[in-house]
Amino acid sequence: MDEGSARLLVAADDVQAVAPYVVRALVGAGAMVMGVKVFLPSLEEAYLKLVRET
């Protein structure tokens, strides 16, 4: 894999609590973390998810 081409997607209920641990684990395993992006669902996406679960 070319340098800079790898991506990791992590889903979590509390992103701000989980992200530092994920980054620490990756760096501890030798990964070079170049950035972290947080994607929050829109209100519509959250509603549709709730509707599908019922």
N, CA, C and O atoms as a GROMACS GRO file, in nm:
protein
  216
    1MET      N    1   0.084  -0.117   0.000
    1MET     CA    2   0.000   0.000   0.000
    1MET      C    3   0.089   0.124   0.000
    1MET      O    4   0.188   0.129   0.073
    2ASP      N    5   0.054   0.221  -0.080
    2ASP     CA    6   0.133   0.343  -0.086
    2ASP      C    7   0.118   0.422   0.043
    2ASP      O    8   0.014   0.421   0.108
    3GLU      N    9   0.225   0.491   0.078
    3GLU     CA   10   0.222   0.574   0.197
    3GLU      C   11   0.113   0.680   0.183
    3GLU      O   12   0.106   0.749   0.081
    4GLY      N   13   0.028   0.692   0.284
    4GLY     CA   14  -0.078   0.792   0.283
    4GLY      C   15  -0.207   0.746   0.220
    4GLY      O   16  -0.303   0.823   0.214
    5SER      N   17  -0.212   0.622   0.172
    5SER     CA   18  -0.334   0.577   0.104
    5SER      C   19  -0.426   0.495   0.193
    5SER      O   20  -0.537   0.463   0.152
    6ALA      N   21  -0.384   0.461   0.313
    6ALA     CA   22  -0.466   0.378   0.402
    6ALA      C   23  -0.567   0.464   0.478
    6ALA      O   24  -0.537   0.577   0.516
    7ARG      N   25  -0.686   0.408   0.499
    7ARG     CA   26  -0.790   0.475   0.577
    7ARG      C   27  -0.851   0.376   0.673
    7ARG      O   28  -0.854   0.255   0.647
    8LEU      N   29  -0.900   0.427   0.782
    8LEU     CA   30  -0.967   0.345   0.882
    8LEU      C   31  -1.094   0.416   0.922
    8LEU      O   32  -1.093   0.535   0.954
    9LEU      N   33  -1.204   0.344   0.921
    9LEU     CA   34  -1.333   0.399   0.963
    9LEU      C   35  -1.374   0.330   1.092
    9LEU      O   36  -1.381   0.207   1.099
   10VAL      N   37  -1.400   0.410   1.194
   10VAL     CA   38  -1.440   0.357   1.324
   10VAL      C   39  -1.575   0.419   1.360
   10VAL      O   40  -1.590   0.541   1.358
   11ALA      N   41  -1.672   0.336   1.393
   11ALA     CA   42  -1.803   0.385   1.436
   11ALA      C   43  -1.811   0.374   1.588
   11ALA      O   44  -1.778   0.270   1.645
   12ALA      N   45  -1.856   0.482   1.651
   12ALA     CA   46  -1.866   0.481   1.797
   12ALA      C   47  -1.978   0.575   1.840
   12ALA      O   48  -2.006   0.674   1.773
   13ASP      N   49  -2.041   0.543   1.951
   13ASP     CA   50  -2.145   0.630   2.004
   13ASP      C   51  -2.087   0.760   2.060
   13ASP      O   52  -2.149   0.866   2.047
   14ASP      N   53  -1.969   0.753   2.120
   14ASP     CA   54  -1.905   0.872   2.178
   14ASP      C   55  -1.768   0.889   2.114
   14ASP      O   56  -1.666   0.845   2.167
   15VAL      N   57  -1.767   0.954   1.999
   15VAL     CA   58  -1.645   0.968   1.919
   15VAL      C   59  -1.535   1.040   1.996
   15VAL      O   60  -1.419   0.999   1.991
   16GLN      N   61  -1.569   1.146   2.068
   16GLN     CA   62  -1.466   1.222   2.139
   16GLN      C   63  -1.400   1.140   2.250
   16GLN      O   64  -1.284   1.164   2.283
   17ALA      N   65  -1.471   1.046   2.306
   17ALA     CA   66  -1.412   0.960   2.409
   17ALA      C   67  -1.327   0.850   2.349
   17ALA      O   68  -1.227   0.810   2.408
   18VAL      N   69  -1.366   0.800   2.232
   18VAL     CA   70  -1.300   0.685   2.172
   18VAL      C   71  -1.179   0.724   2.086
   18VAL      O   72  -1.079   0.653   2.084
   19ALA      N   73  -1.189   0.834   2.015
   19ALA     CA   74  -1.085   0.873   1.918
   19ALA      C   75  -0.943   0.874   1.976
   19ALA      O   76  -0.853   0.820   1.912
   20PRO      N   77  -0.920   0.934   2.092
   20PRO     CA   78  -0.782   0.934   2.144
   20PRO      C   79  -0.725   0.794   2.167
   20PRO      O   80  -0.606   0.771   2.145
   21TYR      N   81  -0.809   0.701   2.210
   21TYR     CA   82  -0.763   0.564   2.233
   21TYR      C   83  -0.731   0.493   2.102
   21TYR      O   84  -0.635   0.416   2.093
   22VAL      N   85  -0.812   0.520   2.000
   22VAL     CA   86  -0.787   0.460   1.868
   22VAL      C   87  -0.656   0.512   1.812
   22VAL      O   88  -0.574   0.435   1.763
   23VAL      N   89  -0.635   0.643   1.820
   23VAL     CA   90  -0.511   0.703   1.769
   23VAL      C   91  -0.390   0.650   1.846
   23VAL      O   92  -0.288   0.616   1.787
   24ARG      N   93  -0.402   0.643   1.977
   24ARG     CA   94  -0.292   0.592   2.060
   24ARG      C   95  -0.258   0.448   2.023
   24ARG      O   96  -0.140   0.413   2.014
   25ALA      N   97  -0.359   0.365   2.002
   25ALA     CA   98  -0.334   0.225   1.966
   25ALA      C   99  -0.268   0.215   1.829
   25ALA      O  100  -0.177   0.134   1.810
   26LEU      N  101  -0.313   0.296   1.734
   26LEU     CA  102  -0.253   0.293   1.600
   26LEU      C  103  -0.107   0.336   1.605
   26LEU      O  104  -0.021   0.271   1.546
   27VAL      N  105  -0.080   0.446   1.673
   27VAL     CA  106   0.059   0.495   1.685
   27VAL      C  107   0.145   0.392   1.758
   27VAL      O  108   0.259   0.368   1.720
   28GLY      N  109   0.090   0.332   1.862
   28GLY     CA  110   0.163   0.229   1.936
   28GLY      C  111   0.197   0.108   1.852
   28GLY      O  112   0.295   0.038   1.878
   29ALA      N  113   0.114   0.083   1.749
   29ALA     CA  114   0.138  -0.029   1.659
   29ALA      C  115   0.227   0.010   1.541
   29ALA      O  116   0.254  -0.070   1.452
   30GLY      N  117   0.274   0.136   1.542
   30GLY     CA  118   0.366   0.179   1.438
   30GLY      C  119   0.304   0.256   1.323
   30GLY      O  120   0.373   0.288   1.226
   31ALA      N  121   0.177   0.285   1.331
   31ALA     CA  122   0.111   0.360   1.223
   31ALA      C  123   0.145   0.508   1.234
   31ALA      O  124   0.170   0.560   1.342
   32MET      N  125   0.146   0.574   1.119
   32MET     CA  126   0.164   0.720   1.115
   32MET      C  127   0.025   0.780   1.094
   32MET      O  128  -0.030   0.774   0.984
   33VAL      N  129  -0.031   0.838   1.198
   33VAL     CA  130  -0.163   0.899   1.189
   33VAL      C  131  -0.145   1.043   1.142
   33VAL      O  132  -0.086   1.125   1.211
   34MET      N  133  -0.198   1.070   1.025
   34MET     CA  134  -0.181   1.203   0.965
   34MET      C  135  -0.299   1.295   0.994
   34MET      O  136  -0.288   1.416   0.976
   35GLY      N  137  -0.410   1.239   1.039
   35GLY     CA  138  -0.525   1.322   1.069
   35GLY      C  139  -0.642   1.239   1.114
   35GLY      O  140  -0.648   1.118   1.093
   36VAL      N  141  -0.736   1.307   1.176
   36VAL     CA  142  -0.858   1.242   1.223
   36VAL      C  143  -0.974   1.331   1.180
   36VAL      O  144  -0.972   1.452   1.203
   37LYS      N  145  -1.076   1.272   1.118
   37LYS     CA  146  -1.196   1.345   1.080
   37LYS      C  147  -1.314   1.281   1.151
   37LYS      O  148  -1.327   1.159   1.155
   38VAL      N  149  -1.399   1.364   1.205
   38VAL     CA  150  -1.519   1.316   1.273
   38VAL      C  151  -1.639   1.350   1.185
   38VAL      O  152  -1.658   1.465   1.146
   39PHE      N  153  -1.717   1.250   1.155
   39PHE     CA  154  -1.838   1.267   1.075
   39PHE      C  155  -1.958   1.238   1.165
   39PHE      O  156  -1.971   1.128   1.219
   40LEU      N  157  -2.043   1.336   1.180
   40LEU     CA  158  -2.163   1.320   1.259
   40LEU      C  159  -2.282   1.309   1.165
   40LEU      O  160  -2.288   1.379   1.064
   41PRO      N  161  -2.376   1.221   1.197
   41PRO     CA  162  -2.492   1.206   1.108
   41PRO      C  163  -2.578   1.331   1.110
   41PRO      O  164  -2.586   1.402   1.211
   42SER      N  165  -2.643   1.356   0.999
   42SER     CA  166  -2.739   1.466   0.993
   42SER      C  167  -2.862   1.426   1.074
   42SER      O  168  -2.879   1.309   1.110
   43LEU      N  169  -2.947   1.522   1.103
   43LEU     CA  170  -3.070   1.493   1.176
   43LEU      C  171  -3.155   1.392   1.099
   43LEU      O  172  -3.217   1.304   1.158
   44GLU      N  173  -3.158   1.406   0.966
   44GLU     CA  174  -3.235   1.314   0.883
   44GLU      C  175  -3.179   1.172   0.892
   44GLU      O  176  -3.255   1.076   0.904
   45GLU      N  177  -3.046   1.158   0.886
   45GLU     CA  178  -2.984   1.025   0.896
   45GLU      C  179  -3.013   0.961   1.031
   45GLU      O  180  -3.042   0.842   1.039
   46ALA      N  181  -3.005   1.040   1.138
   46ALA     CA  182  -3.033   0.988   1.271
   46ALA      C  183  -3.177   0.944   1.284
   46ALA      O  184  -3.206   0.839   1.342
   47TYR      N  185  -3.268   1.023   1.230
   47TYR     CA  186  -3.411   0.988   1.234
   47TYR      C  187  -3.437   0.858   1.157
   47TYR      O  188  -3.505   0.768   1.206
   48LEU      N  189  -3.382   0.849   1.037
   48LEU     CA  190  -3.404   0.728   0.956
   48LEU      C  191  -3.348   0.604   1.024
   48LEU      O  192  -3.408   0.496   1.015
   49LYS      N  193  -3.237   0.618   1.090
   49LYS     CA  194  -3.180   0.504   1.162
   49LYS      C  195  -3.274   0.460   1.274
   49LYS      O  196  -3.297   0.340   1.292
   50LEU      N  197  -3.329   0.556   1.347
   50LEU     CA  198  -3.422   0.522   1.455
   50LEU      C  199  -3.549   0.458   1.402
   50LEU      O  200  -3.600   0.364   1.461
   51VAL      N  201  -3.599   0.509   1.291
   51VAL     CA  202  -3.721   0.454   1.232
   51VAL      C  203  -3.700   0.311   1.185
   51VAL      O  204  -3.788   0.226   1.202
   52ARG      N  205  -3.585   0.283   1.127
   52ARG     CA  206  -3.555   0.147   1.078
   52ARG      C  207  -3.542   0.048   1.192
   52ARG      O  208  -3.573  -0.070   1.173
   53GLU      N  209  -3.498   0.091   1.309
   53GLU     CA  210  -3.476   0.002   1.421
   53GLU      C  211  -3.605  -0.037   1.492
   53GLU      O  212  -3.605  -0.131   1.571
   54THR      N  213  -3.715   0.033   1.464
   54THR     CA  214  -3.841   0.002   1.533
   54THR      C  215  -3.924  -0.095   1.454
   54THR      O  216  -4.034  -0.132   1.497
   0.00000   0.00000   0.00000
